[in-house]
Amino acid sequence: MLTQSTEVSTIAGELSKSKSWAEQATLRALVNSYLREMQQFDPRMNTKAPEIRVTLPQVGLQIMGTLHHFSATGQHVYGSAWYEVEEGGMHRPLEMDGVIQRLLDEMSYHATPEQREAEQQKMKQRIRNSIHKMTLFMDHHIKTIGESKLHSFSGTEAHLTYVRSEQSLLIGHPFHPFPKSTEGFADDELLLYSPEMGAAFPLYYFAVHEDNVQEEWIGEEYRRDAIDPSVRLHARRQWGEELARYRILPMHPWQAEQVLRQSCIQGLIRQRVLIPLGALGPVIYPTSSIRTVWDLKTGNGYKLPLHVRITNLVRDNTQEQARRTLDAAKVIHELSASWSSHIQSESFKVLTETGYSRVCFQANEEAKRTESPEFTKDAGLSQVTTSDAKYDAGHEYSPAATERGTATAQELEQLSDQFTVLYRPMDLNPESTYVLASLLEPLPGEQEPRLIGVIRDNYPGKNGNRPDLLAWLERYLHISMVPMLRLLAVKGIAFEAHVQNSLLSLQDGWPDCYYVRDLEGVSIVREQAEAVGWVGSLIAEDSPVLYGAEEPWMRTRYYFFVNHLGALIHALAVHEQHSEQEHWRVVRKVLEQLRKQDAGSCPRLAAYIQDLLTAPTLPAKANFTSCFQSRGDTPSFILIPNPIHFREVTSCL
């Protein structure tokens, strides 16, 4: 009994530590998001003292705390103590829930009392969800590596691989109110499907009649290679020539279980529109986005629809998203032959999608492939009900639609979104390539970002030395920022290059190759696309990838400079206990070098560099506000001080 009691006590202690870390990370993200979006960019009461003040003007309160690190982009680090300032100047201690409640009161002040209550309950539910998931992930991490290794960083992470980096993003977006919230997965399903829990599984496959499949590829060879040969072999052995007019589509196993419950899908199976082949093929790994998976052996990757609300969006694949992705892929594929000449670098690569497949559902379609007439009445596509077309993850149905009994065109489109797959093979070295977002987080209970340990472990000699981090940053900018700006200036192509879409390969601890992925976030300047003849030939006039000149530039400034460089520089500066401005001066130096080298021959590049060097502000996404207003698809943006323009070095306190 003594041993059992000790084990229970140890488990409870680990869970308590994990919950404490999760709560600290969540509160930090909420406070930082609030300060950024309320334009309280410097909460310090005195630049030489650690006290900070968070002002809540609408509810007439002030919250006090302590600052451990001041961040130029708002990613501040705090102590654990928080206080509410009472009348007379007295400080009353606040627990985490108290701080969160006061922030929510301020953020929802604009709403009516009824709306305020609903908004706050929704936010609190998702914040609790995120803390709970984060706690489980951190606890799993502790159990996996062993308590004895938790405080020995180099021993723990000496064998960090690409897959492990994808599966160890434990905290997530530093400016999101609930970065680890998922609605749809039960806790026992997290073990099966969550990357943070080390999940790996085979995919589920359907054979779909070719009349019901819409596909687009950048080349026929990519379509042939998209499905593992073992899956095709199994399908042929089981179904023979019957599959000659069918296309094989992968699906996330959780998604397959959900769609197979729907009566309309069962009807399509009886009609032989769909043939469920089951879980087949190699074991694959979910990446940090949860619904994107990767095959370590073949390099095949799939961006799968997953009808789960991850943070504040249900992650289906819409027709517009698929079309935007493939239009971007076609443009980049067109440039591939002369790629390095456009960006003047061999160390900048795009992990492009190669195609997509979409199952098309149409109302009143005749059951041409029905095996027997009695199936027609209850299996026809015209009988798809509203509740069949949508399920889980917070969807609500109107009484009128439910009474109507049949699905609208929009509802059938939503069902197709749950059967749309994008193919993204990734050719990279899994032993020396990592997702950047994961590298910038410390392990639970640690201070050092994982990036420092990876640099140190790969540095020649492995004697604890590492490169000078300012020199390291400069080289990183030359393989990431410089080619990205050149490509935008010369070809009008911008990427959604935030840290979770960015991969980095190291050689001897130094940046060797930068990869950007997920072409759904690409935006292309219409004027430049028309000038080179892409519009009307390579992509359509109404392509969703085309924008006016300002949108791609705005996205570049936010996703790369604010989100990406802001997080990277913050991690380096906190580790060295230096002001972040020392590192932003390196960014300014490389920009000025690029201006001298290239800008004379490219007016657009000169204008972009001038804007970065002189504009007082940069755009930033307002996630706290957008989540409150349920605007995940069309988030709000605000302006924050531009750390490249601001030259003064401030105290890191």
TORPA-742901 format. One line per 4 residues: number of its first residue (from 1); for each residue x, y, z of C-alpha. Coordinates in steps of 0.05 Angstrom, whole numbers. Last residue first. Example, Ala and Ser with C-alpha at 12.3 -4.5 7.8 and 13.67 -1.06 7.14 Angstrom:
<kedos>
2> 273/-21/143 ~ 246/-90/156
</kedos>
This chain:
<kedos>
653> 267/886/-352 ~ 305/878/-417 ~ 324/951/-413 ~ 313/991/-476
649> 358/998/-537 ~ 334/1057/-578 ~ 329/1042/-653 ~ 254/1038/-665
645> 245/1028/-740 ~ 260/954/-738 ~ 217/946/-675 ~ 155/973/-712
641> 105/994/-659 ~ 38/957/-664 ~ -20/966/-712 ~ -84/926/-707
637> -116/870/-747 ~ -183/836/-741 ~ -194/765/-763 ~ -238/745/-822
633> -245/669/-818 ~ -237/667/-742 ~ -287/724/-731 ~ -326/696/-672
629> -329/766/-640 ~ -293/745/-577 ~ -245/703/-618 ~ -230/763/-663
625> -217/808/-603 ~ -168/760/-571 ~ -136/743/-638 ~ -119/815/-658
621> -71/800/-715 ~ -12/848/-721 ~ 5/901/-772 ~ 71/940/-767
617> 82/1011/-743 ~ 129/1071/-746 ~ 146/1060/-819 ~ 219/1077/-833
613> 261/1015/-842 ~ 206/967/-862 ~ 175/1017/-910 ~ 242/1033/-942
609> 255/958/-951 ~ 189/949/-986 ~ 199/1010/-1031 ~ 270/988/-1051
605> 243/918/-1068 ~ 190/949/-1112 ~ 241/994/-1146 ~ 284/935/-1167
601> 352/950/-1198 ~ 374/1000/-1146 ~ 345/957/-1091 ~ 392/899/-1101
597> 458/907/-1064 ~ 452/972/-1026 ~ 380/957/-1005 ~ 400/886/-986
593> 455/912/-940 ~ 405/960/-908 ~ 357/902/-896 ~ 412/860/-866
589> 431/916/-818 ~ 358/929/-798 ~ 348/855/-781 ~ 413/856/-741
585> 387/918/-704 ~ 326/876/-686 ~ 373/830/-649 ~ 401/884/-604
581> 330/912/-597 ~ 309/847/-563 ~ 346/870/-501 ~ 391/817/-473
577> 381/761/-423 ~ 416/713/-471 ~ 359/663/-470 ~ 306/718/-468
573> 339/751/-528 ~ 341/688/-571 ~ 269/669/-556 ~ 244/740/-568
569> 282/744/-633 ~ 249/681/-659 ~ 179/701/-636 ~ 182/771/-667
565> 216/744/-729 ~ 158/698/-743 ~ 96/733/-718 ~ 115/806/-729
561> 163/802/-789 ~ 140/739/-825 ~ 65/734/-814 ~ 51/808/-802
557> 95/844/-851 ~ 85/791/-904 ~ 10/793/-896 ~ 9/869/-904
553> 52/864/-967 ~ 7/810/-997 ~ -54/854/-983 ~ -27/920/-1008
549> -13/900/-1080 ~ -84/880/-1097 ~ -100/807/-1091 ~ -99/742/-1132
545> -99/674/-1098 ~ -175/670/-1101 ~ -171/662/-1177 ~ -224/703/-1213
541> -183/715/-1276 ~ -164/642/-1278 ~ -94/613/-1267 ~ -40/588/-1314
537> -70/618/-1377 ~ -120/673/-1362 ~ -76/705/-1309 ~ -4/679/-1312
533> 17/725/-1368 ~ 77/759/-1337 ~ 42/827/-1329 ~ -22/796/-1305
529> 12/762/-1247 ~ 48/828/-1230 ~ -17/867/-1228 ~ -53/812/-1189
525> -3/811/-1132 ~ -2/740/-1107 ~ -25/714/-1039 ~ -4/648/-1009
521> -38/624/-945 ~ -68/561/-977 ~ 3/547/-999 ~ 19/511/-934
517> 95/507/-928 ~ 158/548/-922 ~ 227/516/-918 ~ 292/548/-896
513> 358/512/-909 ~ 426/513/-875 ~ 420/553/-811 ~ 481/538/-768
509> 488/483/-715 ~ 537/442/-755 ~ 485/440/-810 ~ 414/460/-791
505> 349/451/-829 ~ 292/498/-813 ~ 217/491/-824 ~ 167/549/-826
501> 91/542/-829 ~ 86/538/-753 ~ 132/599/-746 ~ 90/644/-791
497> 107/647/-865 ~ 38/659/-896 ~ 74/669/-962 ~ 76/727/-1012
493> 86/723/-1087 ~ 91/787/-1128 ~ 144/760/-1176 ~ 203/808/-1168
489> 185/844/-1104 ~ 152/786/-1068 ~ 206/738/-1090 ~ 261/785/-1068
485> 229/797/-1001 ~ 224/722/-987 ~ 295/710/-1012 ~ 322/762/-961
481> 278/741/-902 ~ 293/667/-903 ~ 364/646/-923 ~ 398/713/-909
477> 357/724/-846 ~ 383/658/-817 ~ 455/679/-830 ~ 443/743/-791
473> 409/706/-734 ~ 469/659/-726 ~ 516/719/-725 ~ 474/749/-669
469> 472/681/-635 ~ 548/673/-633 ~ 556/600/-650 ~ 552/545/-597
465> 597/512/-546 ~ 575/457/-499 ~ 629/408/-520 ~ 591/381/-580
461> 656/384/-621 ~ 623/414/-681 ~ 555/446/-665 ~ 496/399/-674
457> 481/390/-600 ~ 490/465/-586 ~ 444/487/-642 ~ 391/436/-620
453> 398/457/-547 ~ 390/531/-565 ~ 329/518/-609 ~ 294/481/-552
449> 285/547/-517 ~ 320/550/-449 ~ 276/566/-389 ~ 253/497/-367
445> 193/474/-328 ~ 159/445/-389 ~ 208/446/-447 ~ 223/514/-476
441> 187/537/-539 ~ 223/568/-598 ~ 242/502/-629 ~ 170/479/-633
437> 149/539/-674 ~ 209/529/-721 ~ 187/461/-747 ~ 251/420/-749
433> 300/392/-800 ~ 364/354/-782 ~ 344/281/-775 ~ 282/284/-819
429> 322/308/-880 ~ 270/338/-926 ~ 226/321/-986 ~ 155/340/-965
425> 96/313/-1005 ~ 34/357/-997 ~ -31/329/-1024 ~ -96/365/-1008
421> -158/325/-990 ~ -231/345/-995 ~ -284/299/-966 ~ -306/341/-906
417> -312/402/-952 ~ -359/359/-995 ~ -407/357/-936 ~ -403/432/-931
413> -421/437/-1005 ~ -480/392/-992 ~ -503/440/-938 ~ -495/500/-985
409> -535/464/-1039 ~ -590/454/-989 ~ -600/389/-952 ~ -669/357/-946
405> -713/349/-884 ~ -749/416/-888 ~ -765/411/-814 ~ -692/411/-797
401> -678/469/-842 ~ -735/510/-813 ~ -714/494/-742 ~ -644/522/-756
397> -586/476/-743 ~ -526/490/-699 ~ -454/471/-712 ~ -410/470/-650
393> -357/419/-668 ~ -406/361/-678 ~ -446/348/-741 ~ -465/376/-808
389> -492/344/-871 ~ -530/289/-836 ~ -567/338/-790 ~ -588/377/-851
385> -615/316/-885 ~ -588/282/-948 ~ -649/253/-982 ~ -636/284/-1050
381> -571/244/-1052 ~ -612/180/-1060 ~ -605/126/-1008 ~ -673/123/-977
377> -716/119/-1039 ~ -666/88/-1086 ~ -647/29/-1043 ~ -708/-12/-1063
373> -687/-9/-1135 ~ -627/-57/-1129 ~ -553/-48/-1142 ~ -556/27/-1148
369> -503/53/-1195 ~ -545/104/-1232 ~ -578/130/-1169 ~ -602/195/-1200
365> -574/257/-1169 ~ -629/298/-1136 ~ -579/340/-1096 ~ -506/338/-1115
361> -446/314/-1074 ~ -377/324/-1102 ~ -318/287/-1072 ~ -255/331/-1075
357> -184/312/-1092 ~ -125/360/-1089 ~ -58/368/-1122 ~ 17/379/-1115
353> 21/421/-1052 ~ 87/458/-1048 ~ 141/453/-997 ~ 175/518/-1018
349> 251/522/-1012 ~ 301/576/-992 ~ 373/552/-985 ~ 393/553/-1059
345> 389/629/-1060 ~ 386/684/-1112 ~ 310/691/-1104 ~ 291/694/-1178
341> 353/658/-1203 ~ 342/601/-1153 ~ 273/586/-1181 ~ 290/582/-1255
337> 260/514/-1268 ~ 213/520/-1209 ~ 177/582/-1234 ~ 119/545/-1266
333> 115/500/-1204 ~ 108/563/-1162 ~ 51/588/-1205 ~ 16/520/-1206
329> 23/512/-1131 ~ -8/581/-1118 ~ -67/561/-1162 ~ -70/495/-1126
325> -74/527/-1057 ~ -125/579/-1078 ~ -169/525/-1109 ~ -166/480/-1048
321> -182/538/-1001 ~ -240/561/-1046 ~ -268/490/-1049 ~ -266/485/-973
317> -222/439/-932 ~ -252/427/-863 ~ -217/450/-801 ~ -270/479/-755
313> -242/545/-731 ~ -232/578/-663 ~ -173/539/-633 ~ -182/472/-669
309> -257/460/-678 ~ -259/388/-703 ~ -288/367/-770 ~ -220/345/-795
305> -206/354/-869 ~ -138/326/-888 ~ -76/361/-910 ~ -36/301/-933
301> 39/288/-936 ~ 80/237/-973 ~ 153/235/-952 ~ 157/161/-969
297> 186/133/-904 ~ 165/187/-854 ~ 93/192/-879 ~ 65/259/-859
293> -2/283/-832 ~ -40/350/-831 ~ -101/349/-786 ~ -65/362/-720
289> -31/428/-741 ~ 32/405/-705 ~ 41/345/-749 ~ 2/279/-748
285> 47/220/-762 ~ 35/163/-810 ~ 33/87/-802 ~ 36/54/-870
281> -22/30/-912 ~ -94/14/-896 ~ -151/31/-850 ~ -215/12/-886
277> -233/5/-959 ~ -300/41/-955 ~ -331/41/-1025 ~ -367/105/-1044
273> -412/116/-1104 ~ -428/42/-1099 ~ -502/56/-1090 ~ -501/21/-1023
269> -441/63/-1003 ~ -478/126/-1024 ~ -536/107/-980 ~ -490/95/-921
265> -462/165/-934 ~ -532/194/-932 ~ -547/158/-867 ~ -488/189/-832
261> -448/146/-784 ~ -394/133/-836 ~ -379/208/-835 ~ -357/207/-762
257> -315/145/-764 ~ -280/169/-827 ~ -264/236/-794 ~ -230/201/-736
253> -191/157/-785 ~ -166/218/-824 ~ -184/206/-896 ~ -146/182/-958
249> -178/180/-1027 ~ -175/125/-1079 ~ -206/141/-1146 ~ -255/94/-1179
245> -268/75/-1252 ~ -222/14/-1253 ~ -243/-5/-1182 ~ -291/-60/-1205
241> -231/-92/-1239 ~ -208/-125/-1175 ~ -243/-107/-1109 ~ -201/-139/-1055
237> -136/-151/-1092 ~ -141/-84/-1127 ~ -154/-46/-1062 ~ -95/-81/-1027
233> -48/-63/-1083 ~ -71/9/-1084 ~ -59/15/-1010 ~ 9/-18/-1014
229> 29/30/-1069 ~ 20/90/-1022 ~ -26/143/-1053 ~ 1/209/-1080
225> 52/178/-1128 ~ 6/170/-1188 ~ -26/239/-1177 ~ 43/272/-1174
221> 63/240/-1240 ~ 2/270/-1273 ~ 27/341/-1260 ~ 5/404/-1223
217> -57/366/-1202 ~ -132/380/-1199 ~ -186/332/-1180 ~ -263/332/-1176
213> -290/264/-1157 ~ -363/242/-1163 ~ -360/215/-1234 ~ -295/180/-1215
209> -330/134/-1166 ~ -299/141/-1098 ~ -255/88/-1065 ~ -248/106/-992
205> -187/101/-948 ~ -173/106/-873 ~ -103/129/-854 ~ -54/89/-813
201> -37/115/-743 ~ 15/153/-702 ~ 3/194/-640 ~ 59/222/-597
197> 12/254/-547 ~ 27/324/-573 ~ 10/299/-643 ~ -61/284/-621
193> -97/226/-656 ~ -100/163/-613 ~ -81/190/-545 ~ -125/250/-558
189> -183/203/-572 ~ -187/183/-498 ~ -196/257/-481 ~ -255/264/-529
185> -239/301/-594 ~ -294/347/-621 ~ -275/414/-592 ~ -199/428/-591
181> -168/484/-550 ~ -93/486/-551 ~ -82/560/-569 ~ -138/588/-524
177> -129/663/-517 ~ -79/668/-575 ~ -18/713/-575 ~ 37/663/-557
173> 10/612/-608 ~ 24/541/-584 ~ 40/514/-515 ~ 60/440/-526
169> 90/441/-595 ~ 122/373/-585 ~ 95/331/-642 ~ 123/370/-700
165> 191/372/-666 ~ 187/297/-655 ~ 173/285/-728 ~ 231/329/-750
161> 279/296/-702 ~ 306/313/-633 ~ 358/261/-615 ~ 399/302/-565
157> 334/330/-536 ~ 331/297/-469 ~ 404/289/-455 ~ 418/361/-476
153> 362/387/-432 ~ 378/351/-367 ~ 324/378/-321 ~ 269/334/-349
149> 314/273/-355 ~ 302/246/-284 ~ 228/258/-290 ~ 222/210/-349
145> 220/228/-423 ~ 150/201/-435 ~ 120/214/-368 ~ 141/287/-369
141> 116/295/-441 ~ 49/263/-424 ~ 41/312/-366 ~ 56/370/-413
137> 5/346/-463 ~ -49/333/-411 ~ -39/402/-380 ~ -42/435/-449
133> -107/398/-463 ~ -138/422/-397 ~ -112/493/-406 ~ -141/495/-477
129> -209/469/-455 ~ -211/518/-397 ~ -197/575/-447 ~ -250/547/-493
125> -303/545/-438 ~ -282/613/-413 ~ -290/644/-482 ~ -359/614/-494
121> -382/633/-425 ~ -357/704/-434 ~ -392/714/-500 ~ -458/687/-474
117> -455/730/-411 ~ -436/792/-450 ~ -491/780/-501 ~ -544/779/-446
113> -515/839/-411 ~ -511/877/-477 ~ -441/880/-508 ~ -388/934/-509
109> -359/913/-442 ~ -340/845/-469 ~ -265/857/-471 ~ -264/891/-402
105> -304/837/-368 ~ -262/784/-402 ~ -198/816/-375 ~ -228/818/-306
101> -249/745/-309 ~ -180/724/-333 ~ -145/760/-275 ~ -192/729/-224
97> -185/659/-254 ~ -109/664/-249 ~ -110/683/-176 ~ -111/755/-154
93> -78/786/-93 ~ -108/852/-68 ~ -63/913/-72 ~ -82/975/-32
89> -77/1041/-69 ~ -133/1077/-32 ~ -186/1045/-75 ~ -163/976/-96
85> -108/957/-144 ~ -117/884/-164 ~ -56/841/-156 ~ -18/788/-195
81> 41/744/-173 ~ 71/691/-219 ~ 125/734/-251 ~ 118/757/-322
77> 150/748/-391 ~ 130/797/-446 ~ 115/777/-518 ~ 95/848/-535
73> 135/860/-599 ~ 193/897/-566 ~ 190/848/-508 ~ 203/866/-435
69> 229/808/-393 ~ 217/789/-320 ~ 159/836/-308 ~ 119/838/-243
65> 44/847/-236 ~ -9/899/-224 ~ -81/900/-247 ~ -120/965/-254
61> -195/974/-254 ~ -248/1021/-281 ~ -291/971/-318 ~ -282/1008/-384
57> -211/1031/-370 ~ -179/964/-355 ~ -106/984/-345 ~ -51/932/-337
53> 6/961/-295 ~ 76/934/-291 ~ 128/930/-235 ~ 198/906/-252
49> 236/972/-242 ~ 286/1007/-288 ~ 237/1023/-343 ~ 187/1050/-293
45> 112/1036/-292 ~ 122/984/-345 ~ 61/967/-387 ~ 94/986/-453
41> 50/970/-513 ~ -17/986/-480 ~ -50/988/-548 ~ -113/952/-525
37> -98/896/-574 ~ -25/889/-551 ~ -41/892/-477 ~ -99/842/-483
33> -58/793/-524 ~ 0/798/-474 ~ -47/787/-415 ~ -81/727/-449
29> -16/695/-472 ~ 15/702/-403 ~ -47/674/-370 ~ -45/614/-415
25> 29/599/-404 ~ 21/606/-329 ~ -40/561/-329 ~ -5/507/-370
21> 56/509/-324 ~ 12/502/-262 ~ -28/446/-295 ~ 36/408/-311
17> 62/417/-241 ~ -4/391/-211 ~ -4/332/-260 ~ 66/314/-238
13> 47/318/-165 ~ -15/276/-175 ~ 27/223/-209 ~ 78/223/-153
9> 24/219/-100 ~ -8/160/-135 ~ 59/125/-140 ~ 74/138/-66
5> 6/111/-46 ~ 18/48/-88 ~ 86/38/-56 ~ 57/47/15
1> 0/0/0
</kedos>
